[in-house]
Amino acid sequence: MASDTRHSILADTSSLIAVANTSEWELLKDAIYLTTTNVCKHELRNHGSSNEYPPEGSREYYLKRGSQRVLAHLDDDSSPWSCVTVVPRPHGPDAGEQSLEQELSEHAPSYQIVSVLDSAARRSIRRLIDDNGYDIDVVGPPYLLYILLDNDLISKAEFCEATVEMIRTEGWTGYEVVKNAWTSIPVDCSDILDDDYSDALPPS
């Protein structure tokens, strides 16, 4: 069972599912110490138990598979991940992202990085950080893969390929969405990405 320790990385539901569906999952899950909330865990349970037999390769399939992988890891006694309880508990379609903001408003000094893709949630969290002068970076889910690269656990090619895999598996399309995914990642993958994604890459 994941502890309630607060690690320096705070991640939302979508970020956890995104990394769980990559080829680097088995390495990442034990190499990175991160924290999520009870609200995100509830969202993962909902995804993991819905649509009993989704077609392989469908969005529902990846939601279910990614959620089940993350839940199994959170419930593993040896897991370096943790789950903290947010009270009062937010509800609704954006509850997971709201729980991160709520957690930060109460325990910001515990965190250095927040991983979230949704642009509205990102803006709201950045406002909270700026208004209070917190020293916290708001990043996209691929940043969790970048930590592996930065610690020499994977190569640049493996990082770029896993990030492209993540973008395709998650169905992220459009310039802004892909640009958000690459936020805070100082790596040029333009030689690996095709034209659908290269325009939104960070400058080399």
N, C-alpha and C positions, 0 to 999 in steps of 0.2 A: 504494500500500500504506500502510495506517495506520501511524503511527509508534508508538514505545513511550513517548512523552512522557506524563507524568501530568498531566492537566488537573484542574481543581477539581471537576468533576462526574463521579461514578462511577455507571454505570447497568447494570442487569441485563438479561437476555434479554427478559423480558416488557415492561419499560419501552421498550426499543428497538423491539420489534414494535408496541407500542401507538401510539407516535408515528409510526412509518413508515406506518401505515394511515390517518392523518388527512389532511385536505385541506391542512394546513399543512406537510406533509413537505418539499416542495421548498424552502421558505423555512428551515425549522428545521435541516435537515441541514448547511447552510453557515453558519448564524448562531450556532450553539452549539458550543463546544469541550467535548467530553466524552470520557471514557475507559470502556472495558469490558475484560473479561478474555478470555484465550484459551479459557477454559472456556465462557463465554457465546457466543463465536464458534463453538465446536464445536456448541453447542446450536442456534444459528442455522443452521448447515450441515445438521444433521439435519432441522430443520423445512423448510428450503428444498428438500431433495432427496426428501422423503417424499411419497407420494400424488401421483403425476405429474399427474393431472387432477382436482383436487377440484372439487366443484360450486361455481359462483360464488355468493358470499354465505354460504357455509358457514364454520364456525369453521376448518376445515382450509384453506380457501381463503385466509383472512386470515393464518393462521400462515405459510403458504408465501409469500404475496405480501410480507408485512411482513419476513420473514426475508431474502428475496432482495433487497429494497430496501436493507436495512441492510448485508448482505454486500457488495453492489456499492459502497456508499459507503465501507465500511471498506477495500476494495481499491483505491479511487481515490487516486492519488498526491497529488491536491490536497485531499483530505479533511482537515478540521480535527479529526477524531476520531482516537483512538488505541486501541491494544489492547496490554495488558500481560500478561506471562506469570506465572501463579501456580504455584509449586512448593512442596510436592508437589501434584499436581493432584487435586482431589476428584472423586468419581464418584457416580452415583446420580441420582434424580429432582430433588434439590435442589442439584445440583452448582454451578449458576450462582450461586445466592444464597450458597452456602458460599464460593465463590471471591471474592465481594465482601468477605465478612467476613475471609477470609484476607488479602486485599490490604490491607484497612484495618488489620489487626493489625500489618502490617509497614511500611505507608507512609501512615499516617493524616495526618501533617502536609501531605500533598499535596492533600488533599480538603476541600471545604467542604460538599458536597451529595452524598447518596446517594439514588438513585431506585430504589425497589423497591415492589411492591404487596403481595406475600404477607405476611400478618399475622405468621406465625411467624418468617419471616426478618427482618421489621421489628423485632420484639421482641428477637431475638437480636442484631441489629446495634446496636440502642439500648442493650442491656446492655453490649456491648463499648465503646461510646462513653462511657456513663456511668461504667463502672468505671475507665476510663483518663483521664477528664476531657478527652476530645477535644471540640473545637468544630466539630461536624459536624451538619447537619440531615438527617434521614431523611424523604423526601418521596415522594408518589405520582407516577406517570408524567405526570399533567396538569401538574405543576410545570414540566416542560420546555417546555410550551406557555406557561405563565405567564411564563417568562423573555422570550419574544417580546413579550408584552403589556407587561411591565415596562420593556422597552427601546423601546417605541413602534413596534414592527415590525408589530403587528396591533392591531385595535380590541378593546374589551371584548366586543362582539357576536361577533366572529370567534373570540375565545378561548373564550367560552361555547359557541358552536356546535361548535367543534372538540373541546371536552372532552366534550360530549354525544355527538358522533359516536364518540369513542374509547370511552366507556362502553358504547354500544350495539354497536359493532363487536366489542369484546372480550368481550361477553356478561357484563359485570359486573352481578350482581343481588344484592339483599339490602342492608340498611341498612349493615352493617359494611364490606362490600366497597366500596360507593360512598363511604362516609365516609373510608375509607383512601385512596381515589383523590384526594380533595380535601385531604388533609393539607397544611398549610402554605400554602394558597392563600387570600389575603385578598380574595377577589372574590365578590360576591353575584350569582349567576346565576339566582336564583329566578324572575325574570320571563321567563326563556327555557326553563328546565327544566319538564317536566311533573311530576305528582304522584309518579310512580314514583321520581324522583330527588331532588326538592326537600327531602324530610324529612332527608336526609343532608347537606345543604349546610352549610357553615360559617356561623356567625351573621353577619348583615350589620352 
